[in-house]
Amino acid sequence: MKYTHHWSTVWTVALGSLTLSSVLVSCNGLRLDPRPVPTAREDVRTTSGVEWTDLYRGHGPVSGPQDTLVVDYVMSLPSGERLMSTIDLGTPLRVRLGEAPVPGLDDGLLGMQATGRRRIRVPSALGYGARGVPNLVPPDSDLVFEVHCLDVVRD
């Protein structure tokens, strides 16, 4: 079997490799800044008092009333004290909008996109209120949720 070269292809590959090598050598002296890039974020406050900020909007379907969301979350106090996490539990939460375990969380989840990340602050009155949760959530505590929406399921 005779092997033939197409010289235009050989030259294109050679020139492409040379160009890539030149770019890599010229980038060698660059110092990259490890700080995160600031992004414009809209802070939202609902009429119920729930506050949320999209950290990353996502690129999947937008959640609407009665949709089911599959989410990972970290629940903490405003001081940063971590209370609970689906990551620690090893399984994401499936929550149908309108039926969230923390009533104020529904307001914060509505409109999230699949793959999006959002910080949601739920006031005490829409969280666990004066009763709190023994050995977990102190009475009259606002709650902060860092939520990663893995999927939006249309019902």
N, C-alpha and C positions, 0 to 999 in steps of 0.2 A: 504494500500500500504506500503510495507516494504522499508525503506530507508537504503541503504548500503553505507559504506565508503570504499574507496580504500585507505588503509593506506599509500601507497607510495605517493599518491597525497597529502594527508593531511600533511605528513612530508615534501614534496617538497615545499608546500605553506608556511608552518611554517618556514622552513629554509630560504626560499627566503625573507620572511618578516623580519626575524632576520638579514639577511645580509644587506638588504636595510636600516634598522634602524641603523646598525653599521656604514654604509657609511654616513648617514645623520648626526649622532652624531659626527663623526670624521671631517666632513666638517664644523661643527658649528664654529670653531675657525678661519677658513680661512677668510682673508680679500681680497676681489676682487678689483682690480684696475679699476676705472671707466673710465680710458682713452681709446680711441679707439686703436685698434691694427693696427700698420702701415702695409700697404700692398704695394707691388711693383706695380707701375703704369707706364704704358708706355705713354709718351707724344708724340702725333703725330702732325705733321705739314704737311698739304697738299700742293701741288704745288700752289694752289690758295691763300695760306696764312691763311686758317682756321686752328685753333689749337684745338685739343680735347684730353681728358683724360677719359678713362673708370673708373668710380668710383666703378661700379659693372657690370661685363660683362653680367649677365643674364644667362638664361638657356633655352630660347626658340629659335624659328627660327631666323636666321640672315637675316637682311633686304638687299635686292638687288635692282638694278635699276627697277623703275616702281612699286615697292611695295608700299602699303599704310601703314603708321605707325599711331597708336593711341598713343598720348603722352600727358603727363602733363609736363609743363615747367614753370620755373621762368626766366624771362629776366631781366637782370640788367646791370648796367654800371660796368666797371672794378673796380671802387671805392667801389662797393658793393651796391650802391643805387638801390633799387628794382624798376623796371619800370612797369612790367606787369606779370601776372601769370594766367594760366588756372585754378589753384586751387582757386584763388580769384574769377574767373569768374564762377566757379562751373561746368565746363564741359571740358573734354579733347579735344585736337585738333586732327583732322584726316588730315594727310598731305600725299599726294602722292609724292614720291621722284621725284625730277625734277620740282616740282611745289610749293615748300615751299614759304611762304609769305616773307621771308628774303632770298635772293638768296644764300648767303654763308651757310645757315643752311643745305641745301641739302648735302654738303660735310661732314658736321659733323654728319648727321643722317645715312648716308650710312654705312652699316655694323653693326648697332646696333642690339642687340638681344632683343627679347621680355623679359620683366622684368628687363632689364639692365638700368643702370643710367650712364649718361655721362655729363661732363662739356665741353661746346663748346664755343670757343672764335671766334667771327666773326669780321674781320677787317672792319672798316668804309666803305671802298670801296665796300665791298660785303654785307653791311648792308643797312642803309638808306643814307649813303654818306653825302655830303655837305648840302643837304636839311633837313636832320633829319626828325622828326615828331613833328609838333608844339604841345607844351604842354605835350610831352611825351619823345622823344629822342632828345637830343641836336645835332646840326650839327657836322659832323666829329667825331662821337662817335663809338668806338668799342663796341660790345655787348657781354655779357656773358650769355649763356643759361645753366641752370641746367635742364637736360631732363631725365624724367623717361618714358621709352618705355613700354606702357601697352600691346601692341599687334602689331604683324606684320601680315598684311593681304595680301595674294598673289592675285594679280589681273589676 
